[in-house]
Amino acid sequence: MQKAWSALISLAGAVALSACSGDGVTTVRSKGGATYSAGLYVQSLAQNGTNAVVVRNSPFPEEAVIEALRARYPGGQYRFAPGTPQGWNGYTVIIGFGGPPIGNQNLCQNPNQEQPSLPARTTLVANYCYGNRLLTEVVRRGPAVDGPDDPRFRELIGQSIAELFTNDTSQFPDIP
């Protein structure tokens, strides 16, 4: 119960601070609640092999989303492909456009779960999954984008994935 209240207070603080942001972009990051330790090493996991990508409810073609992912890492630090690609590392990025899923599930558990959408905003939820286990999750909201060529679209996708792949070393302050 203590963790739930802490999370709620943190979320409320993040929402309050985002109201001060000039560009109106909000990012909320969380790690899986199952304490699956792979979340500590997510950068290393994502760099090995090719990450499968599932795109849900996108207003733009799936390939445009995958190209935005690849554009964020043009040197090939991370590799992305739709479906179950050759050289798949066993991990999947699920990007769902619309708000967070309703209820107490995530897109790793139920990738087809309904996601409410908000008018005049672009909202996406990105989950990094191992099977149905959630490693990390990012919810990012920003102004509406006009299309896949809109620089805000690439920024929304790119920053979401950068945040998704951030190693969580907060409980180990000596690890850089």
N, C-alpha and C positions, 0 to 999 in steps of 0.2 A: 504494500500500500504506500509505503514511504517513497519508493521509486516512482510510482505512478504520479504522486503529487509533485515530486521533483521535476519529472518530465513535463507535466502540465504547466508548472511555473516557468520552466525554461522556454517552452513553446510560447507562452503568453509574452515573455520578455522579448523573444525574437520577433514576434508579430509587432509589438510596440516599437521596437527599434527600426523595423523595416518601414514603418510609416514615415520615418525621418529620411529615408534614402531618396536621393534625387532621381534615380532611374526607376524606382518602384519595383525592383527585383528583390525577391525574398528567397532564401535558400534555407532549408531545414534538413539536417543530416542526422541519421541514426544508424546504429548497428543492430544486428539481429539479437533478439532477446534470448536466444537459445545458448548464448555464450559460446558459440562455435568459434574456436580460437583462430580460424583462418581469417577472420576479420582483421586481425593484427597484421597480417602479411598480405593484404589484398593486392598491393602493387606487384609483388613478386608473383602471385598466382595469376594475375591478369596478363603478365608479360610472357608467360609460358604457353605457347600454342596460340590457337585462335579462339576468341570469345564468340560464342553464339549470340545472336541478337534477335530478339522478338520485339516487334513494334505493334502497339495496340492503339486503336482509335486515333491514328494520326490524320490530321487534315491534309497532309502532304504524302507523296509516295514513300514507301518504305526505303527505297534506295536513296532518297534525299536525306533521310535520317542517318543511314549508315555512312553516307558520304560526309555528313557533318561530323560524325564520330571520327572518321579517318582524317579529316582536315584538322582536327584538334591535335592529332599525333602523326604528322606527316612523315616522321622519321621511322615509323613502324614500331615504336615502343610497345604499343598495344595493337593487336590485329582484331578486326571485326568482320563477321560474315553472317548472313541470314541463315536461319534453320540450324541444322546440325552439320557444320562445315568439316571438311577434311582437315585433320590436325587439331580438332576440337580439344580444348584443355579440360572439358567437363564443367565449365562455368558458363553461365548465361546472363546477359544483360537484358533486362526487360524494361522497355520504355513505354509507358502508358500516358497518353495525352488525356488530360482531365484531372480532376482532383484525386486525392488519395482514395483508395478503395473504401467503401462503406463497411463498417464492422471491424472485427478484430482479426482480419486476415491481411496478407500482403500479396503482391503479384507473383511471388515465388510459389506460394501455396495454391493460388487460384489465379492464373494469368488472364482468365476470362471474366473476372469479377468486374461489375459495373463501376465506372468511375464518373462521378458527376462533373460536368464542365461548367465553367464560369464564363459568362459573356464578357467581351472586351478585355480578356486576359488570356495569356497562354500559360497553361499550367501543365507540368508533366511530373510524373513519378518515375524515378529510375531505381530499379532493384538489381543487385548483383547476387546471383543465386548459385548454390551448389545443390542440384536437384530441387527439392522443395524447401531447402533451408535458405533463409535470408542471411546474407553476410553484411551488406550495407544497403541503406536506402537514402535517397535524396528526393525531396519534394522542392521543386523550383517554380516560382510564379513570376511572371513579368508581363509587360505590356503586350498586347496582341501583335503577332508578327504577320506580315503581308504575304509571305510565301517562303519557299526554301532558299531563295536568293537573298532574302532579307538578312543583313548582318546580325540582327538580333536573334534570328533562328539559330545560326551557327554558334553564337555566343551562349544561348540557352542550352543547347545540346552539349557543347564543349565544356562549359563550366560545370554542368551537372555531372558529366562523366569524370571530370577532374576531381570533383568532390567525392564521387562514389568510390574512386580508387585511392583515396587518401588513407594511408595506414593509420590505424588508431593506436597511438602509443601513449595516450594520455595517462594510462595507469602505470606506465613505466617512464618516469621523467628523464631517466638517463639515456634513453634511446633517442637518437636524433630524428 
